Amino acid sequence: RTQRELFLFSADPYKTKLSKMRRCAIVAQHIVAPQVLAPTSCAAADVAKEMAPTGKLRVALNMRNQLLVSGKSASGEPEGLAPSLAKAFADKIGVPVEFVAYDSVPALAKDAPDDKWDVAMIGADPARAEFVDFTAPYCQIEATYAVPTTSGAQKCADVDKAGITIAACKGAAYVLWLERNLKHAKLEQVEGHDETYEHFKENALQAVAGLRSKLKKDGSKRPGTRILKDKFMTVEQAACTKKGRAAGFKALSDFIEDAKKSGLVKELMAKFKVDKDLTIP
């Protein structure tokens, strides 16, 4: 352009306004946009740091719950619904997963105040919530009773009567519920499922409590018994993390909800063939 054209262009208020708008747009592209994106990436990094302070997401699993931990891979890694969900969450926040195996829930819960794991996949219960926050459940498991075939009990309410003693595996979520809710029956807790069945038989007790799927599977260990058709409660399987991890807990809770809504939980239940024993709330 000639000097005159440049002068006229710069003197035209409309064109000057457009020029300023273009300059502002260019500035916005190079300066404003990164400032808008930064909080999202920073928030994700903060969640990863909060949930996996060691650089890995340490996930505690109860290896005895075969509905949630189906077995181990060729490399020895836990497989099943719970470890698969935990791995998916670790992938989402961008960190590797490290599984911490426990032989019982009481042992796992006992380590909650210590720095031994970051997330646990266990049954939610108020008695376990002193040091952790639980998400909403991602699946549920029915708990019921097995009774002698000669018993007159037809439903779970018939078991909570004076003079009846119930055998149960110590530390299980449904046992914690029974401790709070039984009104008349006596509860005797035993370490280990097989030991619970033995205690039930040797002492000629009137009922044994358990997860419906476990009672079904172990039917041969309790000859002369039948399983009641209804349930006395459902164990809500959830994820939990240490108290004080507000951003991380929200991310974990959102992930569990998304996993249910997206069909991931249902897909994994079918993959590990536990869809007939578990329900999605």
C-alpha positions in Angstrom: 0.0 0.0 0.0 1.0 3.6 -0.6 1.6 5.9 2.3 -1.7 7.6 1.5 -3.6 4.3 1.5 -2.0 3.4 4.8 -3.0 6.8 6.2 -6.6 6.4 5.1 -6.8 2.9 6.4 -5.4 3.9 9.8 -7.7 7.0 9.9 -10.8 5.0 9.1 -12.4 4.4 12.6 -14.2 1.2 11.3 -11.1 -0.3 9.9 -9.1 0.7 13.0 -11.7 -1.0 15.1 -11.4 -4.2 13.0 -7.6 -4.0 13.2 -7.8 -3.9 17.0 -10.2 -6.8 17.1 -7.8 -8.9 14.9 -5.0 -8.0 17.2 -7.1 -9.0 20.3 -8.0 -12.3 18.6 -4.3 -13.1 18.0 -3.4 -12.2 21.6 -6.3 -14.4 22.9 -5.1 -17.4 20.8 -1.5 -17.1 22.2 -2.1 -15.9 25.7 -5.7 -16.5 26.9 -6.2 -20.1 25.7 -3.2 -21.6 27.6 -4.5 -19.9 30.7 -7.9 -21.5 30.3 -6.5 -24.9 29.6 -3.9 -24.8 32.4 -6.3 -25.4 35.3 -7.7 -28.6 33.7 -4.2 -30.1 33.3 -3.1 -28.8 36.7 -6.2 -30.3 38.3 -5.5 -33.7 36.7 -1.9 -33.6 37.9 -3.1 -32.6 41.4 -5.4 -35.6 41.5 -2.7 -38.0 40.4 -0.3 -36.6 43.0 -2.9 -36.8 45.7 -4.1 -40.3 44.9 -0.7 -41.8 44.0 1.9 -40.0 46.1 4.5 -42.8 45.4 4.0 -42.5 41.7 1.8 -45.6 41.5 -1.8 -46.2 42.5 -1.6 -48.8 45.3 -4.8 -50.7 45.3 -5.7 -53.1 48.1 -7.7 -56.2 47.2 -9.4 -58.9 49.3 -8.1 -62.0 47.4 -10.6 -64.3 49.1 -13.6 -62.6 47.4 -13.7 -64.7 44.2 -16.6 -62.7 42.8 -14.4 -59.6 42.7 -11.0 -61.1 42.3 -11.4 -64.1 39.9 -7.8 -65.3 39.9 -4.3 -64.3 38.7 -2.8 -63.8 35.3 0.2 -65.8 34.0 2.4 -63.0 35.4 0.8 -63.3 38.8 -1.3 -60.1 38.6 -4.8 -60.2 40.2 -7.6 -60.5 37.6 -11.3 -59.8 38.0 -14.0 -57.1 38.3 -12.3 -55.2 41.1 -8.7 -55.2 39.8 -10.0 -54.3 36.3 -11.9 -51.3 37.6 -8.9 -50.2 39.7 -6.6 -50.5 36.6 -9.1 -48.4 34.5 -9.1 -45.6 37.2 -5.3 -45.6 37.3 -5.2 -45.3 33.5 -7.7 -42.4 33.8 -5.5 -40.4 36.1 -2.3 -41.3 34.2 -0.4 -43.5 36.7 0.5 -47.2 36.8 -1.3 -49.5 39.2 0.2 -51.7 42.0 -2.0 -54.2 43.7 -1.6 -54.9 47.4 -3.1 -58.4 48.2 -4.8 -59.3 51.5 -6.1 -62.6 52.6 -9.0 -61.0 54.6 -10.9 -57.8 54.8 -10.1 -57.2 58.5 -6.4 -57.3 57.7 -7.0 -54.9 54.9 -9.1 -52.5 56.9 -6.6 -52.6 59.8 -4.0 -51.0 57.5 -6.4 -48.1 56.6 -4.6 -45.5 58.8 -1.2 -46.5 57.5 0.5 -45.6 54.3 0.2 -49.0 52.7 -2.4 -48.5 50.0 -4.2 -45.6 48.3 -7.4 -47.2 47.2 -9.3 -50.3 48.4 -12.0 -52.3 46.7 -14.1 -53.7 49.5 -17.6 -53.8 50.9 -18.7 -50.4 52.2 -19.7 -50.3 55.9 -19.8 -47.6 58.6 -17.5 -49.6 60.8 -14.8 -49.4 58.1 -15.2 -45.7 57.4 -13.2 -44.2 60.3 -10.1 -43.5 58.1 -11.6 -43.7 54.5 -14.4 -42.3 52.4 -16.4 -44.8 50.3 -17.8 -44.1 46.8 -21.3 -45.3 45.9 -21.3 -49.0 45.3 -20.5 -50.4 41.8 -22.1 -53.8 42.6 -24.1 -55.6 45.2 -24.0 -59.1 46.6 -26.9 -60.8 48.5 -26.3 -62.1 52.0 -28.6 -64.8 53.4 -28.7 -67.8 55.7 -28.2 -71.6 55.3 -30.3 -73.6 57.8 -30.7 -77.3 58.5 -33.2 -79.0 56.2 -35.2 -79.7 59.3 -35.5 -76.1 60.3 -38.9 -74.4 60.2 -37.3 -71.1 59.0 -38.6 -70.0 55.5 -37.3 -66.5 55.4 -34.5 -64.5 57.0 -36.8 -62.8 59.6 -37.6 -66.3 61.0 -33.9 -66.6 62.0 -33.8 -63.6 64.2 -35.5 -65.3 67.1 -34.7 -66.0 70.7 -32.9 -69.4 71.2 -31.3 -69.3 67.7 -27.5 -69.1 67.2 -26.0 -68.0 63.9 -22.5 -68.9 62.9 -20.7 -66.3 60.7 -17.2 -65.5 59.3 -15.6 -62.8 61.5 -15.0 -59.4 59.9 -17.2 -59.8 56.8 -19.4 -56.8 55.9 -22.6 -58.8 56.4 -21.4 -59.8 59.9 -20.8 -56.1 60.8 -24.4 -55.5 59.7 -25.7 -58.4 61.8 -23.8 -57.1 64.8 -25.8 -53.9 64.5 -29.2 -55.3 63.5 -29.9 -58.6 65.1 -32.5 -58.2 67.8 -33.0 -61.7 69.3 -30.7 -64.3 67.8 -27.1 -64.9 69.1 -24.2 -64.4 66.7 -21.0 -66.5 67.0 -18.1 -65.3 64.9 -15.4 -67.6 63.6 -12.1 -67.0 61.7 -12.4 -68.4 58.1 -15.3 -69.7 56.1 -14.5 -73.4 56.4 -13.9 -73.0 60.1 -17.3 -71.3 60.3 -19.0 -74.3 58.6 -17.3 -76.7 61.0 -18.4 -74.6 64.0 -21.9 -74.7 62.7 -21.9 -78.5 62.3 -20.0 -79.4 65.5 -22.3 -77.3 67.7 -25.5 -78.1 65.9 -26.3 -74.4 65.4 -29.5 -73.2 63.8 -28.1 -71.1 61.0 -25.0 -70.0 59.2 -24.7 -66.5 57.5 -22.9 -65.9 54.2 -23.0 -64.4 50.8 -25.5 -66.3 48.7 -23.0 -67.2 46.0 -20.5 -68.5 48.6 -23.1 -70.5 50.4 -24.2 -72.1 47.1 -20.6 -72.9 46.1 -19.8 -74.4 49.5 -23.0 -76.5 49.7 -21.1 -79.8 49.8 -19.3 -78.6 53.0 -22.7 -78.2 54.8 -24.6 -81.4 54.1 -28.2 -81.4 55.3 -28.7 -77.7 54.8 -30.7 -75.5 52.5 -30.4 -71.8 51.6 -33.2 -69.4 52.4 -34.7 -67.7 49.3 -34.7 -64.1 50.5 -31.8 -62.0 51.8 -31.2 -60.2 55.1 -29.0 -57.5 53.5 -26.9 -56.7 50.4 -23.2 -56.1 50.7 -22.4 -52.9 48.7 -19.0 -53.3 47.0 -17.4 -49.9 46.6 -14.0 -48.2 46.2 -12.6 -46.1 49.0 -9.6 -43.8 49.6 -8.0 -42.1 52.6 -9.9 -39.2 54.2 -8.5 -35.8 53.3 -8.1 -36.5 49.6 -11.0 -34.3 48.5 -10.1 -33.9 44.8 -9.0 -37.5 44.5 -12.2 -38.8 46.2 -14.4 -36.8 43.8 -12.4 -38.2 40.8 -12.8 -41.7 42.1 -16.5 -41.2 42.8 -17.1 -39.8 39.4 -15.2 -42.7 37.8 -17.4 -45.3 39.6 -20.6 -43.5 38.5 -19.3 -43.3 34.9 -18.2 -47.0 34.9 -21.8 -47.9 35.8 -23.5 -45.6 33.3 -21.2 -46.4 30.4 -21.7 -50.2 30.8 -18.1 -50.9 31.8 -19.1 -52.6 35.1 -21.7 -54.8 33.3 -19.2 -55.7 30.6 -16.5 -56.7 33.2 -19.1 -58.7 35.1 -19.9 -60.7 32.0 -16.3 -61.1 31.1 -15.4 -62.7 34.4 -18.7 -64.6 34.5 -20.0 -63.1 37.8 -23.1 -61.4 36.3 -25.4 -64.0 37.7 -24.2 -63.5 41.2 -23.8 -59.7 41.3 -26.2 -56.8 40.6 -25.5 -53.2 39.7 -27.3 -50.7 41.9 
